[in-house]
Amino acid sequence: MAVYYNDSDPAACAWLRDLIAAGHLPAGEVDERSILDVEPSDLRGFTQCHFFAGIGGWPHALRLAGVAEDRPVWTGSPPCQPFSQAGQRKGQNDDRHLAPAFLRLVAACRPDLVFGEQVASAAVFGKVAGGSRKRVEGGPQWAWLDDLCDRLEAARYAVGASDLPSAGIGAPHIRQRTFFGAVDLDGLADGSGEGPFSSAL
């Protein structure tokens, strides 16, 4: 079993190394390069890969959920700044829109399961996310979640997403987030009789 962590923030990587050394996160390799510099060949031999790893929230959550550390799972929560209401709102034109780089690696390496999250904003959901039932004028608007789903489905993944607030698990603030999960359909159809969820939990 080998775990790969990727984050371009040196301070976050230092935290990751300390948390790994203390046994709070699975042992693994921490890579400080930009995801733009990571190639599929760099990921050979790794069972789990955590991109935009921060201080290890996803691997810790997988451990709490009882997901075996030898289960092929990837996680990635791309930067939210391009899509946050508090940011400059450049969307897909922002250099920090790195979901396509993550999805390129997913399509090339084909992990069984993929999880991630993003802010819950109009830029993520598109025009229809305003909450009102009025008719939306004009043609379809680019939306982060549509693009993510399109790319994963083109790579033969089934995708689901949900908008969940932190308050829903007892936090003292709303903090809406969009969580997504994807399952490799080719892995389901490989004839082995075991789908990606068979030993995940």
C-alpha positions in Angstrom: 0.0 0.0 0.0 1.4 3.4 -1.0 -0.2 6.8 -0.5 0.6 9.9 -2.5 -0.1 13.5 -1.3 0.2 16.5 -3.5 0.0 20.2 -2.6 2.0 23.1 -3.8 1.8 25.0 -0.5 5.1 24.2 1.4 3.4 25.0 4.8 0.6 22.5 4.1 3.2 19.9 3.1 5.1 20.5 6.3 1.9 19.9 8.2 1.2 16.7 6.2 4.7 15.3 7.0 4.2 16.0 10.7 0.8 14.4 10.7 2.1 11.4 8.9 5.0 11.1 11.3 2.6 11.2 14.2 0.5 8.4 12.7 -2.6 10.6 12.2 -2.5 10.1 8.4 -1.4 7.0 6.4 2.3 6.8 5.6 3.1 8.1 2.2 5.1 10.4 -0.1 4.4 14.2 0.0 5.0 16.0 -3.4 5.2 19.8 -3.3 5.0 20.3 -7.1 2.1 21.9 -8.8 -0.4 19.4 -10.1 0.3 20.8 -13.6 3.8 19.2 -13.3 2.5 15.8 -12.3 2.4 13.1 -15.0 0.5 9.8 -14.8 3.8 7.9 -14.8 4.7 9.7 -11.5 1.7 8.0 -9.8 2.6 4.4 -10.7 2.6 2.2 -7.5 0.4 4.5 -5.5 -2.9 3.0 -4.2 -4.4 6.2 -2.9 -3.7 9.7 -4.2 -4.8 12.9 -2.5 -4.4 16.1 -4.6 -4.8 19.6 -3.2 -4.2 17.7 0.0 -4.0 20.6 2.4 -3.5 19.1 5.9 -5.0 15.8 5.0 -8.7 16.2 5.5 -9.7 13.6 2.9 -7.4 10.8 4.0 -8.4 11.4 7.6 -12.1 11.3 6.6 -11.6 8.1 4.7 -9.9 6.5 7.7 -12.7 7.6 10.0 -15.2 6.1 7.5 -13.4 2.8 7.7 -12.2 2.8 4.1 -9.3 0.4 3.8 -6.0 2.1 3.1 -5.3 -0.4 0.3 -8.5 0.6 -1.5 -7.7 2.5 -4.8 -9.3 5.9 -3.9 -8.3 9.4 -5.2 -9.4 12.7 -3.7 -9.2 16.2 -5.0 -10.7 19.4 -3.8 -9.4 22.0 -6.4 -8.9 25.6 -5.3 -12.1 27.4 -4.6 -10.9 31.0 -5.2 -11.9 31.2 -8.9 -15.5 30.3 -7.9 -16.0 31.8 -4.5 -18.3 34.8 -4.1 -15.5 36.3 -2.0 -12.9 36.1 -4.8 -12.4 37.9 -8.1 -14.8 35.5 -9.8 -12.7 34.8 -12.8 -14.1 31.3 -13.0 -12.6 29.0 -15.7 -10.3 31.9 -16.8 -8.5 31.9 -13.4 -5.0 30.2 -13.4 -6.1 28.5 -10.2 -8.9 26.6 -12.0 -7.1 23.3 -11.7 -9.9 20.7 -11.8 -9.0 19.9 -15.5 -5.5 19.0 -14.4 -6.9 16.7 -11.7 -9.4 15.1 -14.1 -6.6 14.5 -16.7 -4.8 12.4 -14.2 -8.0 10.6 -13.1 -8.8 9.7 -16.8 -5.2 8.4 -17.4 -4.8 6.4 -14.1 -8.4 5.2 -13.6 -8.8 4.9 -9.8 -11.9 2.9 -8.7 -13.3 5.8 -6.6 -12.9 9.6 -6.7 -14.1 12.0 -4.1 -13.8 15.8 -3.8 -15.4 19.1 -3.0 -15.8 22.7 -4.1 -17.6 25.8 -2.9 -21.4 25.9 -3.5 -21.8 29.0 -5.6 -23.6 30.2 -8.8 -20.3 29.7 -10.7 -20.2 26.1 -9.6 -23.9 25.3 -10.3 -24.7 27.8 -13.1 -27.6 30.2 -13.5 -30.2 27.9 -12.1 -28.6 27.8 -8.7 -30.1 31.1 -7.5 -32.9 29.3 -5.6 -35.8 31.0 -7.4 -38.1 29.2 -9.7 -38.2 31.9 -12.3 -37.3 31.2 -15.9 -33.6 31.6 -16.7 -33.0 33.7 -19.8 -30.4 33.0 -22.4 -28.4 30.0 -23.4 -26.7 27.5 -21.1 -24.0 29.1 -18.9 -20.7 27.3 -18.2 -20.7 25.8 -14.7 -17.9 24.1 -12.8 -20.0 21.1 -11.8 -21.3 20.5 -15.3 -17.8 20.6 -16.6 -16.6 18.2 -13.9 -19.4 15.8 -14.6 -18.9 16.0 -18.4 -15.2 15.2 -18.1 -15.7 12.3 -15.7 -18.5 10.8 -17.7 -16.4 11.1 -20.9 -13.8 9.0 -19.0 -16.5 6.4 -18.1 -17.2 7.4 -14.6 -20.6 7.6 -12.9 -20.8 10.9 -11.0 -23.0 12.2 -8.2 -22.9 15.4 -6.2 -24.6 17.1 -3.3 -24.6 20.6 -1.7 -24.1 20.1 2.1 -23.7 22.8 4.8 -21.3 22.5 7.7 -24.2 23.3 9.9 -25.6 19.9 8.9 -23.0 18.2 11.0 -23.1 20.5 14.0 -20.7 23.3 13.0 -21.8 26.8 14.1 -21.8 28.2 10.6 -23.5 27.4 7.3 -20.4 27.1 4.9 -22.2 25.4 1.9 -19.9 23.0 0.1 -20.4 20.9 -3.0 -19.3 17.3 -2.5 -18.9 14.9 -5.4 -18.1 11.2 -5.9 -17.4 9.1 -8.9 -17.2 5.4 -9.7 -15.2 3.8 -12.5 -17.8 2.1 -14.7 -15.2 0.0 -16.5 -14.2 -1.4 -13.1 -17.8 -2.4 -12.5 -18.0 -4.1 -15.8 -14.7 -6.0 -15.6 -16.5 -9.3 -14.9 -14.7 -9.8 -11.5 -18.0 -9.7 -9.6 -16.6 -7.1 -7.3 -17.5 -3.4 -7.8 -15.5 -0.5 -6.3 -17.7 -0.4 -3.2 -17.4 -4.1 -2.4 -14.7 -3.7 0.2 -14.7 0.1 0.7 -16.7 0.2 3.9 
